[in-house]
Amino acid sequence: MQQPRRLENVDYDAFGEEVFALRDEIHAKLGKEDLAHLWRMIWLNRMFTFIGYATAWIPNPISIYCLSQGVFGRWLITHHVSHGGYDAVPNVPERFKSKVFGRGHRRWRDWFDWIIPEAWHHEHNILHHCHTSEVKDPDLVEDLSEFLRSSGLPKPLKYVIIFLAGITWKFSYYAPNTLRTMDHNGVEPTTSLWRAVWCNGLDLRVSRVRRLWLSCYFPYATVTFILIPLAFLPFGKWVVLSVLINRVLAEFLTNFHSFLVIAPNHAGEDLYRFDYRYKGRGEFAVNQVISSCNYHCGSPIGDYLQIWLNYQIEHHIFPRLPMIRYRECQPVVKEICERHGVPYVQEPVWKRFWRMVQIMVGDTSMQWLCEAEIQQMVPPAVATCPSASEDAGTHGKAA
């Protein structure tokens, strides 16, 4: 069955010219307000963390939520800074430039989490953004959940597995997956859950797995769940235990919060995936739009809680913008899409989450735009694509 490579009645080149003219217009306006907003977000995260630990003397939901939000807020800063969103802001300090933030020893200060920042940069900024919803996309939900989609497990058990994946996904998925994709420069889908868990996180014969434990699991768990609670020992053993309980529960909550916001951005039966590499910035722009979805936009609280990924469409066209600029360009991009007949998907985050769950359990599937016959498509596990360095260069020109 032959599928079209492009959407009908869409002038890809004209669409690209308009959206990138908008990008240039916004870049020309970058200034001190962008840096001031970044600092407000940093201090807001610090406030949540402070309140979380200040109220942690007994197990309670206020401490759990604040600690969770503080952790998730640091991912917010990392995401936009590591993309180069502030590289072009006048007088930006070096620490907020993408080639400095979180790199080397600055990992411990800028983004100390389960994930190695350099590995996440390669997996997310290069592979995911350069190959969004292509077979080489390391975050393609439909392929990553193939073991669940093709299993004969009862539907309720599938939902339980998705929930468990959600509350653990930074250390069960993201930490090992970022290291794996840096090793293999791509994805290796598997229909075996046990094989994925064993090969990516438990088989200590593999050097990558040993690095995962020594560079990700051991340092983060030691500092977060041992050293920090022990710092409260002067207040008594009960307070130490309470801090530990609050922090462990906060870890589960921040994992699910990030899973809720991040994972559905490119999953749903109304979004597209591709078996080919885009050619030219017009096709790049259209493909980013039709493989991404937005949530509700425009609310300062909503934007913060969704770490500005509610502007996922605009972020994928313009990944190197400061976060507040997405609120400015979103209605313009939406109007351009509507005028050019490019599908622009926007729904509440909970509705998008349910659409993702339907993909993961196999109830629905994503749409395809294809260069080849469906029957002759190259399986993702053996697909060949340009090198990561080539991706970075091409993407820089396109986006």
Secondary structure, 3 states (H helix, E strand, C coil): CECCCCCCCCCHHHHHHHHHHHHHHHHCCCCHHHHHHHHHHHHHHHHHHHHHHHCCCCCCHHHHHHHHHHHHHHHHHHHHHHCCCCCCCCCCCHHHCCCCCCCHHHHHHHCCCCCCHHHHHHHHHHHHHHCCCCCCCCCCHHHHCHHHHCCCCCHHHHHHHHHHHHHHHHHHHHHHHHHHHHHHCCCCCCCCHHHHHHHHHHCCCCHHHHHHHHHHHHHHHHHHHHHHHHCCHHHCHHHHHHHHHHHHHHHHHHHHHHHHHHHHHHCCCCCEEECCCCCCHHHHHHHHHHCCEECCCCCHHHHHHCCCHHHHHHHHHCCCCCCHHHHHHHHHHHHHHHHHCCCCEECCHHHHHHHHHHHHHCCCCCEEECCCEHHHCCCHHHCCCCCHHHHHHHHHHHC
